[in-house]
């Protein structure tokens, strides 16, 4: 027996040693993929040395002697830390995922090629102004110089067995196109309505299910259907499903700016937190960039030069999505030899796309083009009877989005800020502005289409020429305000323009819950400090609960458990904190309520609060449940929904136990390495709280949320804060792979300073 135990102990010890050696080997292997962060790195294309500093959190500060060298170095640093992310992003834009991922992404590639994102990027690059072209070319030169130096490649390249191709100018611009796609979400709402028409619903009923923006809801500025053929629902639903397979990041966003008349410092505060996809690695990369005539700090996008959200020494800015309707679907009337347009037959343009698939297979996709743009329905195997073509401003020949951001980065005052934004196209953003002189402002730039009376933009229209756009809203009429009398501006994707504005930017806006709550908190104190800005940004009080509380009061619970939780919810303050049991109960109950019209709309969940409130208060045909023997009222349905919600778990967990902010890798999460790369953190909130926490109704997991936070103090800009989740590095197991996530989870920030003690210094120098 003793001999057996000794042998067993020896085997156990040997197994532990083997596991330790395998772990050490794995760590050393991953360590070999990390980039150089200290010393000197000689690269061809630089004109002078550039200093790259990394602080204790991996935030990068770059100092160069010229703008070209600055953007060159930014390209190097982005490639060092996020090369795989950049590669994946450009392959999405190019529709070339299948070359490295195989047939699993073939449908997505068909969809992406049909839209023609990369064709639009090539056209935009050919039309760049000299200043923005120099920036793009310098940035691309930096990436390629780094690749030429034969650096260690990230793990993803090694696992998939390929090396990145050299970068080009269109590779930079295509990610801007994809972000515009993500933030211009009107086409799929048009398609949804068109599908409901095909399902047999009337336009009046669709307007009840998708109610218009409330007339009494806040606005940012204060002063101022074609029926489908029978049987079309299936291909229309397929096109909607296909669009959801393409990576999408948008949820919502908040920003606001407060003038010195309302602050303890006498100077403005500016806050911003874009709500986008939570991913590995983070969408953003924190940087400070400095060269003669240029000094900016904030959030950059790997793959794109410059700073997207941030500040310089004179001004600060933040962005949220306007949600402008800059897309329209046109129902084409086919004829022999083409389609009918303005009384004649016009032949389709034809674009052939060759989609190569890993393993040697290739597919040829023929995409038809119209005067409006591509025929999107050509991406489907089973096509609708009448083709659907897309008109979208981001597919136009020219796009000078980068010119705007480069100008904003260097603007010193309101006039220069406006001039920079005059080049802006899409996606239209709510820009809030503040400067060190004490001024605040707001502007919504973009190419806003002017439609004929009768064309709402809510439904597809005939592509016969009758409903063509009539031009664009002129620059002078773009929504803006400078030093408003209220002393603040709030944007939360709600309606931009007040009654009387002469143009229609959109007819659909985000629910006004977040905007109302931010304004409520801004007005709660006579003078606001930096900590108040933080409290607003982290607030998770649910105004959705306030709206639905009267329904709870009116319903009659069906069980003792239901009565207990109904009473607990009525005594609750509506704060969707991670530790709250009531938050779980409310979230589950509301989720069950969203099932109300499922049979009618052919969709499991229908998150439209104003439809649900009206139905529960006034009645709706969907409230009667076919599986029961009696006819339910809508309050009966609400009571039944409460029982179903409470029955979802044997023991009701706290909200944070089941509502996890989840960070997944677009490729490695589908491999055995998922457990090493994925991250999760308990989170509060819901889709309608300021500190947003939208969730999948099936899993309760949160995959979108605050992707970046900043709060700028214009009385002392170096006292400002910023942060994004995960970490600065995209390399697994590096110290900065996920070190920012705990800070993000508990609502902490990093100092947003140009002057921060460096932990590591790297000098990029010209290769002689």
C-alpha positions in Angstrom: 0.0 0.0 0.0 2.8 2.4 0.9 4.5 1.6 -2.4 1.2 2.3 -4.3 0.9 5.7 -2.4 4.5 6.6 -3.2 3.9 5.8 -6.9 0.6 7.8 -6.9 2.3 10.8 -5.2 5.1 10.6 -7.8 2.6 10.5 -10.6 0.7 13.5 -9.1 4.0 15.4 -8.7 5.0 14.6 -12.3 1.5 15.8 -13.5 1.9 19.0 -11.7 5.4 19.6 -13.1 4.0 18.8 -16.6 1.1 21.3 -16.1 3.6 23.9 -14.9 5.9 23.3 -17.8 3.0 23.6 -20.3 1.8 26.8 -18.6 5.4 28.2 -18.7 5.7 27.2 -22.4 2.3 28.8 -23.2 3.3 32.0 -21.4 6.7 32.2 -23.1 5.0 31.5 -26.5 2.5 34.4 -25.9 5.3 36.6 -24.5 7.1 36.2 -27.9 4.1 37.9 -29.6 4.4 41.1 -27.5 5.6 44.3 -29.2 8.8 46.3 -28.4 8.0 49.0 -25.9 11.5 50.3 -24.9 14.8 51.2 -26.6 15.1 52.3 -30.2 13.3 51.1 -33.3 14.6 52.2 -36.7 11.9 52.5 -39.4 12.0 53.6 -43.0 9.9 56.6 -43.7 10.5 58.8 -40.7 12.1 62.2 -41.1 13.2 62.6 -37.5 13.1 60.7 -34.2 9.7 60.3 -32.4 9.3 59.7 -28.7 6.6 57.1 -27.7 5.9 57.0 -24.0 3.7 54.5 -22.1 2.4 55.2 -18.6 1.6 52.6 -15.9 -1.7 51.7 -17.6 -0.3 51.6 -21.1 -1.8 54.9 -22.2 0.5 56.2 -25.0 1.8 59.7 -25.5 3.5 60.4 -28.8 5.7 63.5 -29.5 6.9 64.2 -33.0 8.6 67.1 -34.9 6.1 67.1 -37.8 2.5 66.1 -38.4 3.5 63.4 -40.9 5.9 61.8 -38.4 3.2 62.0 -35.7 0.6 60.1 -37.8 3.3 57.7 -39.0 4.1 57.0 -35.3 0.4 56.6 -34.5 0.2 54.0 -37.2 3.2 52.2 -35.7 1.7 52.2 -32.2 -1.7 51.1 -33.3 -0.1 48.2 -35.2 2.0 47.3 -32.2 -0.9 47.0 -29.8 -3.9 46.2 -32.0 -2.7 44.7 -35.3 -5.2 41.8 -35.3 -8.1 44.2 -34.5 -7.1 46.4 -37.4 -6.8 43.4 -39.7 -10.2 42.1 -38.7 -11.8 45.5 -39.1 -10.4 46.0 -42.6 -11.5 42.4 -43.6 -15.0 43.2 -42.4 -15.0 46.3 -44.6 -13.5 44.5 -47.5 -15.9 41.5 -47.2 -12.9 39.2 -47.0 -13.5 37.3 -43.7 -13.9 33.9 -45.5 -10.4 34.0 -46.8 -9.1 33.4 -43.3 -12.1 32.1 -41.4 -13.7 29.8 -44.0 -17.2 29.1 -45.1 -18.7 30.1 -41.7 -18.5 33.8 -42.7 -19.5 33.4 -46.4 -23.0 34.9 -45.9 -21.5 37.9 -44.1 -19.0 38.4 -47.0 -21.8 38.3 -49.6 -23.7 40.9 -47.6 -20.7 43.2 -47.2 -19.6 42.9 -50.8 -23.2 43.7 -52.0 -23.2 47.0 -50.0 -19.8 47.9 -51.6 -18.2 49.4 -48.5 -14.7 49.0 -49.9 -15.6 50.4 -53.3 -16.9 53.5 -51.5 -13.6 53.7 -49.5 -11.5 53.5 -52.7 -13.6 56.3 -54.2 -13.3 58.4 -51.0 -9.5 58.0 -51.0 -9.3 59.1 -54.6 -11.1 62.3 -53.7 -9.3 63.2 -50.4 -8.1 66.8 -49.9 -4.3 67.1 -49.7 -4.3 67.6 -46.0 -6.3 64.5 -45.1 -4.5 62.5 -47.7 -1.1 63.3 -46.2 -2.5 62.2 -42.8 -3.8 58.9 -44.2 -0.6 58.2 -46.2 1.6 58.9 -43.3 -0.5 56.7 -41.0 -0.4 53.9 -43.6 3.4 54.3 -44.1 3.8 53.8 -40.3 1.8 50.6 -40.3 3.7 49.2 -43.3 7.1 50.3 -42.0 6.3 48.4 -38.8 5.2 45.3 -40.8 8.4 45.5 -42.8 10.5 45.4 -39.6 9.2 41.7 -39.3 7.7 42.2 -35.8 6.3 39.3 -33.8 2.7 38.8 -35.0 -0.2 38.5 -32.6 -1.5 35.1 -31.7 -4.5 35.3 -34.1 -2.3 35.4 -37.2 -0.3 32.4 -36.0 -3.4 30.4 -35.3 -5.0 31.2 -38.6 -1.8 30.8 -40.5 -1.4 34.0 -42.5 0.5 37.2 -42.5 -1.1 40.6 -43.0 -0.9 42.3 -46.4 0.6 45.8 -46.7 -1.9 48.5 -45.8 -3.4 51.0 -48.2 -5.4 54.3 -47.9 -8.8 52.7 -48.6 -8.1 50.2 -45.7 -8.1 53.2 -43.4 -11.3 54.8 -44.8 -13.3 51.6 -44.9 -13.5 51.4 -41.2 -15.1 54.8 -41.1 -17.6 53.5 -43.6 -18.3 50.5 -41.3 -18.8 52.9 -38.4 -21.2 54.9 -40.5 -23.1 51.8 -41.3 -23.3 50.9 -37.7 -24.5 54.4 -36.7 -26.9 54.8 -39.6 -29.6 52.3 -38.7 -32.6 53.5 -40.6 -32.6 51.1 -43.5 -33.3 48.1 -41.3 -36.2 49.9 -39.6 -37.6 50.6 -43.1 -37.1 46.9 -43.8 -38.8 45.9 -40.6 -41.9 48.0 -41.4 -41.9 46.6 -44.9 -41.8 43.0 -43.5 -44.7 43.8 -41.2 -46.7 45.1 -44.2 -45.9 41.8 -45.9 -47.2 40.0 -42.8 -50.5 41.7 -43.4 -50.4 44.5 -40.8 -51.8 47.9 -41.8 -49.8 51.1 -41.7 -52.0 52.3 -38.8 -51.3 49.2 -36.8 -47.6 49.4 -37.5 -47.7 53.0 -36.2 -49.2 51.7 -33.0 -46.6 49.0 -32.6 -43.8 51.5 -33.5 -45.2 54.8 -32.1 -43.7 58.1 -33.1 -41.5 60.2 -30.8 -43.7 61.8 -28.1 -44.6 65.5 -28.7 -43.9 66.4 -25.1 -40.5 64.8 -24.9 -37.3 66.9 -24.7 -35.4 68.0 -27.8 -31.7 68.9 -27.9 -32.4 72.4 -29.2 -35.2 74.3 -27.5 -35.8 77.5 -29.5 -36.9 77.2 -32.8 -46.1 52.9 -48.3 -45.6 50.7 -51.0 -47.1 47.3 -50.2 -44.9 44.2 -50.8 -46.0 41.4 -53.1 -47.7 38.4 -51.5 -45.3 36.0 -49.9 -42.5 38.5 -49.5 -42.1 38.3 -45.7 -39.6 35.4 -45.8 -36.9 37.0 -48.0 -37.4 40.3 -46.1 -36.9 38.6 -42.8 -33.8 36.8 -44.2 -32.3 40.2 -45.2 -32.9 41.5 -41.7 -31.3 38.4 -40.2 -28.3 38.7 -42.5 -27.7 42.3 -41.4 -27.6 41.1 -37.8 -24.8 38.7 -38.5 -22.5 41.6 -39.5 -20.6 43.0 -36.5 -22.7 45.9 -35.1 -21.7 48.1 -32.2 -24.3 50.8 -31.7 -26.5 50.9 -28.6 -26.8 54.6 -27.6 -24.7 57.3 -26.1 -24.8 60.3 -23.8 -23.0 63.6 -23.7 -23.6 66.9 -22.1 -21.9 70.2 -21.5 -22.6 72.7 -18.7 -21.6 76.3 -18.7 -19.6 78.0 -15.9 -22.8 79.7 -14.7 -23.9 76.4 -13.3 -20.5 75.0 -12.0 -18.5 75.5 -8.9 -15.4 76.4 -10.9 -17.0 79.1 -13.1 -15.9 77.2 -16.2 -17.6 74.5 -18.2 -17.6 70.7 -17.7 -18.0 68.4 -20.7 -18.9 64.7 -20.4 -19.3 62.0 -23.0 -19.8 58.2 -23.0 -20.5 56.5 -26.3 -22.4 53.3 -25.9 -21.1 50.8 -28.3 -20.1 47.1 -28.5 -18.1 45.6 -25.7 -15.3 43.5 -27.2 -11.9 42.0 -26.9 -9.9 44.1 -27.4 -11.6 47.4 -26.7 -12.9 49.5 -29.7 -10.9 52.5 -28.5 -7.2 53.2 -27.8 -6.2 56.1 -25.4 -3.5 58.4 -26.8 -2.0 61.8 -26.6 -0.6 63.2 -29.8 1.8 66.1 -30.0 3.5 67.9 -32.9 4.0 71.5 -33.9 0.5 73.0 -34.3 -1.2 69.9 -33.0 -1.8 68.6 -29.5 -4.7 66.4 -28.7 -5.6 63.7 -26.2 -8.5 61.3 -25.9 -9.9 58.2 -27.6 -8.5 57.1 -31.0 -9.8 54.3 -33.2 -7.1 51.7 -34.2 -7.0 51.8 -38.0 -7.7 55.5 -38.2 -5.3 58.6 -37.6 -6.1 61.3 -35.1 -8.3 61.6 -32.0 -12.0 61.0 -32.3 -13.2 62.1 -28.9 -11.2 64.3 -26.5 -9.6 67.7 -26.0 -6.7 69.8 -26.9 -5.3 72.8 -25.0 -8.1 75.1 -26.0 -11.3 73.1 -26.5 -13.0 69.8 -25.6 -15.6 67.9 -27.6 -17.8 64.8 -27.3 -20.0 62.9 -29.7 -23.2 60.9 -29.7 -25.1 59.5 -32.6 -27.8 61.8 -34.1 -29.6 58.9 -35.8 -30.3 61.0 -38.9 -32.2 59.3 -41.6 -29.6 59.2 -44.4 -30.6 55.9 -45.9 -33.6 55.0 -48.1 -34.7 51.7 -49.7 -36.2 51.9 -53.2 -38.5 49.2 -54.6 -37.3 48.7 -58.2 -39.7 48.0 -61.0 -38.0 45.6 -63.3 -38.4 45.6 -67.1 -36.7 43.7 -69.9 -33.1 45.1 -70.1 -33.1 46.8 -66.6 -35.5 48.8 -64.4 -38.0 51.6 -65.0 -36.8 55.0 -64.0 -38.3 58.4 -65.0 -40.3 56.9 -67.8 -37.5 54.9 -69.4 -35.7 51.6 -69.0 -32.3 51.9 -67.5 -29.9 49.0 -67.6 -28.4 47.8 -64.3 -24.8 48.4 -63.7 -23.0 45.2 -62.8 -20.2 44.6 -60.4 -18.6 41.2 -60.0 -17.1 40.3 -56.6 -14.9 37.3 -56.2 -15.1 35.9 -52.7 -12.2 33.6 -51.9 -12.8 31.0 -49.2 -10.1 29.4 -47.0 -9.2 26.0 -48.5 -9.2 27.1 -52.2 -12.9 27.6 -52.9 -14.1 30.8 -54.5 -17.5 32.3 -55.2 -18.4 34.9 -57.8 -21.1 37.3 -56.7 -22.8 39.5 -59.3 -24.1 42.8 -57.7 -26.5 45.0 -59.6 -26.2 48.7 -59.3 -28.9 51.3 -59.8 -29.0 55.1 -59.9 -29.6 54.9 -56.1 -26.9 52.4 -55.3 -26.6 48.6 -54.9 -29.5 46.1 -55.0 -29.2 44.8 -51.4 -31.6 41.9 -52.0 -29.1 40.4 -54.4 -27.2 39.2 -51.3 -30.0 36.7 -50.7 -30.3 33.2 -52.1 -34.1 33.5 -52.1 -34.8 37.0 -53.5 -38.0 39.1 -53.2 -40.1 39.5 -56.3 -39.2 43.2 -56.5 -35.5 44.2 -55.9 -34.6 46.5 -53.1 -31.9 49.1 -53.8 -30.2 51.4 -51.3 -29.5 55.1 -51.4 -27.0 56.1 -48.6 -24.8 59.2 -48.3 -21.8 57.1 -47.2 -21.7 55.4 -50.6 -21.3 58.8 -52.4 -18.1 59.5 -54.3 -16.6 61.9 -51.7 -16.4 61.7 -48.0 -14.3 64.1 -46.0 -15.0 62.9 -42.5 -11.3 62.7 -41.6 -10.9 66.4 -42.6 -13.4 67.3 -40.0 -11.8 65.3 -37.2 -8.3 66.6 -38.0 -9.7 70.2 -37.9 -11.5 69.6 -34.6 -8.3 68.2 -33.1 -6.6 71.5 -33.8 -9.5 74.0 -33.3 -8.9 76.8 -30.8 -12.4 78.3 -30.7 -16.0 78.0 -31.8 -15.4 79.5 -35.2 -12.6 77.0 -36.1 -14.7 74.2 -34.6 -17.6 75.0 -36.9 -15.4 75.3 -39.9 -13.9 71.9 -39.2 -17.3 70.3 -39.0 -18.4 72.0 -42.3 -16.7 69.1 -44.1 -18.7 66.4 -42.2 -20.8 63.9 -44.1 -21.9 60.8 -42.1 -22.5 59.3 -39.6 -24.0 62.5 -38.3 -23.0 63.1 -34.6 -24.2 65.3 -31.8 -21.0 67.3 -31.1 -20.9 69.1 -27.8 -18.3 71.8 -27.4 -16.6 73.7 -24.6 -13.5 75.9 -24.4 -11.2 77.3 -21.8 -12.6 80.8 -22.3 -15.9 79.6 -20.8 -18.0 79.1 -24.0 -20.2 76.0 -24.7 -21.9 74.9 -27.8 -23.6 72.2 -29.8 -23.7 71.3 -33.5 -25.1 68.4 -35.6 -23.2 68.2 -38.8 -23.8 66.0 -41.8 -25.4 65.5 -45.2 -29.1 65.4 -44.4 -31.3 64.5 -47.4 -34.3 66.6 -48.3 -37.2 64.4 -49.2 -40.4 65.3 -51.1 -43.6 65.8 -49.1 -45.2 62.4 -48.6 -41.9 60.6 -48.4 -41.4 60.0 -44.7 -38.3 57.8 -44.9 -40.1 55.2 -42.7 -41.0 52.8 -45.6 -39.4 51.8 -48.9 -40.7 53.8 -51.8 -40.9 53.1 -55.6 -37.5 53.5 -57.3 -39.1 55.2 -60.4 -37.5 58.6 -59.8 -40.7 60.1 -58.3 -39.2 59.9 -54.7 -35.6 60.9 -55.4 -33.9 63.1 -52.8 -34.2 66.9 -53.5 -30.7 67.8 -52.3 -29.3 68.3 -48.8 -29.9 70.6 -45.8 -27.5 73.5 -46.3 -24.6 74.1 -43.8 -26.2 77.3 -42.5 -29.3 75.3 -41.4 -27.5 72.6 -39.6 -28.7 72.4 -36.0 -26.4 74.3 -33.6 -26.4 76.6 -30.6 -23.7 78.7 -28.9 -23.9 79.6 -25.2 -27.6 78.7 -24.8 -29.6 80.6 -22.2 -30.3 77.4 -20.2 -26.6 77.0 -19.5 -26.3 73.4 -20.6 -26.9 71.1 -23.6 -27.8 67.4 -23.2 -27.8 64.8 -26.0 -28.8 61.2 -25.5 -29.8 60.2 -29.1 -33.2 61.9 -28.5 -34.9 64.3 -30.9 -32.5 67.1 -32.1 -34.8 69.8 -33.4 -37.7 71.6 -31.8 -41.1 72.3 -33.5 -40.7 74.8 -36.3 -37.4 73.5 -37.7 -37.8 73.7 -41.5 -36.2 70.3 -42.3 -36.8 66.7 -41.2 -33.6 65.0 -40.0 -35.4 61.9 -38.9 -38.7 60.7 -37.5 -37.3 58.0 -35.2 -35.3 58.8 -32.1 -34.2 57.1 -28.9 -36.6 57.0 -26.0 -36.1 60.1 -24.0 -35.5 58.4 -20.6 -31.8 59.0 -20.5 -32.1 62.6 -21.6 -34.8 63.3 -19.0 -32.7 61.8 -16.2 -29.5 63.7 -17.1 -31.5 66.9 -17.2 -33.1 66.1 -13.9 -29.8 65.6 -12.3 -28.2 68.7 -13.8 -31.1 70.8 -12.4 -31.0 69.2 -9.0 -28.2 71.5 -7.8 -27.5 75.2 -8.3 -23.8 74.6 -8.8 -22.2 71.4 -10.1 -18.7 70.0 -9.6 -16.6 67.3 -11.2 -18.0 64.6 -8.9 -21.5 65.6 -9.9 -20.6 64.9 -13.5 -19.3 61.5 -12.5 -22.5 60.7 -10.5 -24.6 61.5 -13.6 -22.4 59.4 -15.9 -22.6 56.4 -13.5 -26.3 56.9 -12.6 -28.5 53.8 -13.0 -31.9 55.1 -11.9 -34.6 53.7 -14.2 -37.2 56.1 -15.5 -38.6 53.2 -17.4 -39.6 51.7 -14.0 -41.3 55.0 -13.1 -43.4 54.7 -16.2 -44.4 51.1 -15.6 -44.9 51.4 -11.8 -48.7 52.4 -12.2 -49.2 49.1 -14.1 -47.8 47.3 -11.1 -50.1 49.2 -8.8 -53.1 48.3 -10.9 -52.5 44.6 -11.5 -53.8 41.8 -9.3 -51.1 39.3 -8.5 -51.9 35.6 -9.2 -49.9 34.2 -6.2 -48.6 35.0 -2.8 -45.1 35.2 -4.3 -46.4 37.6 -6.9 -48.0 39.8 -4.2 -44.8 39.8 -2.2 -42.7 41.0 -5.2 -45.3 43.4 -6.4 -45.2 45.1 -3.0 -41.3 45.0 -2.9 -41.2 46.7 -6.4 -43.7 49.3 -5.4 -41.4 50.2 -2.4 -38.3 50.2 -4.6 -36.5 53.4 -5.7 -35.9 52.2 -9.3 -32.1 52.1 -9.0 -30.9 49.2 -11.3 -27.8 48.5 -9.1 -25.9 45.3 -9.6 -26.6 44.3 -6.0 -30.3 44.7 -6.3 -32.9 41.9 -6.2 -35.6 44.3 -7.2 -33.7 45.2 -10.3 -33.7 41.6 -11.4 -37.4 41.2 -10.7 -38.3 44.4 -12.7 -36.0 43.5 -15.6 -37.5 40.0 -15.9 -41.0 41.4 -15.6 -40.4 44.0 -18.3 -38.8 41.4 -20.5 -41.9 39.2 -20.2 -44.1 42.2 -21.1 -42.1 42.7 -24.3 -43.5 39.3 -25.5 -47.0 40.8 -25.8 -47.2 41.2 -29.6 -44.9 38.3 -30.5 -47.5 36.3 -32.4 -48.6 39.4 -34.4 -45.1 40.7 -35.3 -43.3 37.3 -35.7 -40.6 38.3 -33.3 -40.1 37.0 -29.7 -39.5 40.3 -28.0 -40.8 43.8 -28.8 -39.0 46.4 -26.7 -41.2 49.4 -27.5 -42.1 51.0 -24.1 -44.7 53.4 -25.5 -46.6 50.7 -27.3 -46.5 48.5 -24.2 -47.7 51.3 -21.9 -50.6 52.2 -24.1 -51.6 48.6 -24.5 -51.5 47.9 -20.8 -53.5 51.0 -19.9 -56.0 51.1 -22.8 -56.2 47.4 -24.0 -54.8 45.6 -27.0 -55.9 42.5 -28.9 -52.6 40.7 -28.1 -53.3 40.6 -24.3 -55.6 37.6 -24.6 -53.6 34.4 -24.2 -54.6 31.6 -26.6 -53.3 28.8 -24.2 -55.9 29.7 -21.5 -59.6 29.0 -21.4 -60.7 32.6 -20.5 -60.2 36.0 -22.1 -57.5 37.9 -20.4 -57.4 41.7 -20.1 -54.1 43.5 -20.5 -53.7 43.8 -16.7 -54.2 40.0 -16.5 -51.4 39.7 -19.0 -49.2 41.9 -16.8 -50.0 39.8 -13.8 -49.2 36.6 -15.7 -46.0 38.2 -17.0 -45.0 38.8 -13.3 -45.5 35.1 -12.5 -43.5 34.0 -15.5 -40.7 36.4 -14.5 -40.6 35.1 -11.0 -40.6 31.6 -12.2 -37.5 32.0 -14.3 -35.2 31.3 -11.4 -35.7 29.0 -8.4 -34.0 31.7 -6.3 -34.1 35.2 -7.6 -30.4 36.4 -8.0 -29.1 39.9 -7.7 -29.0 41.8 -10.9 -25.2 41.7 -11.2 -25.2 37.9 -10.8 -27.1 37.4 -14.1 -26.5 40.7 -15.8 -22.8 40.5 -16.8 -21.1 43.0 -19.0 -19.5 40.4 -21.4 -16.4 41.0 -23.5 -15.9 38.5 -26.4 -13.3 38.1 -29.0 -14.7 38.0 -32.6 -12.6 34.9 -33.4 -11.0 33.3 -30.3 -14.3 33.2 -28.5 -15.3 30.5 -31.0 -12.2 28.4 -30.0 -11.0 26.5 -26.9 -9.1 29.7 -26.1 -12.4 31.5 -25.2 -11.9 30.9 -21.5 -8.6 32.7 -21.6 -9.6 35.7 -23.7 -13.2 36.4 -22.6 -14.0 38.7 -19.6 -17.1 39.5 -17.7 -18.0 41.9 -14.9 -21.2 42.3 -12.8 -23.1 45.4 -14.1 -26.2 47.3 -13.3 -28.6 49.4 -15.4 -30.7 48.6 -18.4 -31.2 49.9 -21.9 -32.8 53.1 -20.6 -30.5 54.1 -17.7 -27.9 56.8 -18.1 -25.1 54.3 -17.2 -26.6 52.0 -19.8 -26.9 48.2 -19.5 -28.8 46.8 -22.4 -29.2 43.0 -22.3 -30.2 40.0 -24.4 -33.7 39.1 -23.2 -32.8 35.4 -23.5 -29.5 35.3 -21.7 -29.6 38.6 -19.7 -26.0 39.2 -20.9 -24.9 42.7 -21.8 -22.7 43.0 -24.9 -23.0 46.7 -25.5 -22.5 49.6 -23.1 -20.2 52.5 -22.2 -17.3 51.9 -24.5 -15.4 55.1 -23.4 -16.0 57.7 -20.7 -14.6 61.2 -20.4 -15.2 64.2 -18.2 -13.3 67.4 -19.0 -12.8 70.2 -16.6 -12.3 73.4 -18.6 -11.1 75.3 -15.6 -8.1 72.9 -15.3 -8.0 70.6 -18.4 -5.2 68.5 -16.9 -7.6 67.5 -14.1 -9.9 65.8 -16.6 -10.7 62.0 -16.6 -11.1 59.3 -19.2 -11.3 55.5 -19.5 -12.3 52.6 -21.7 -12.9 49.0 -20.6 -10.6 46.0 -21.1 -7.1 47.4 -21.6 -4.8 49.1 -24.1 -3.2 46.0 -25.4 -4.8 43.4 -27.7 -2.1 40.8 -26.8 -3.3 38.0 -24.5 -1.7 38.0 -21.0 0.2 41.3 -21.3 -0.2 43.5 -18.2 -2.5 45.8 -20.2 -4.7 43.2 -21.8 -7.6 43.7 -19.2 -6.2 45.9 -16.4 -8.7 48.7 -17.1 -11.8 46.5 -16.8 -11.9 46.5 -12.9 -11.7 50.3 -13.0 -14.4 50.5 -15.6 -16.6 48.1 -13.6 -16.5 50.2 -10.4 -16.8 53.5 -12.2 -13.2 54.7 -11.8 -11.2 56.8 -14.3 -7.7 57.6 -15.4 -6.2 61.1 -15.4 -6.6 62.7 -18.9 -3.3 64.5 -18.8 -0.7 65.4 -21.4 1.9 65.3 -18.7 2.0 61.9 -17.0 5.1 60.1 -15.7 6.2 57.5 -18.3 6.9 53.9 -17.3 8.3 52.9 -20.7 10.0 54.9 -23.5 10.5 53.9 -27.1 12.3 56.1 -29.7 11.3 55.6 -33.3 14.1 56.8 -35.5 14.7 57.0 -39.2 16.2 53.9 -40.8 19.4 55.1 -42.5 
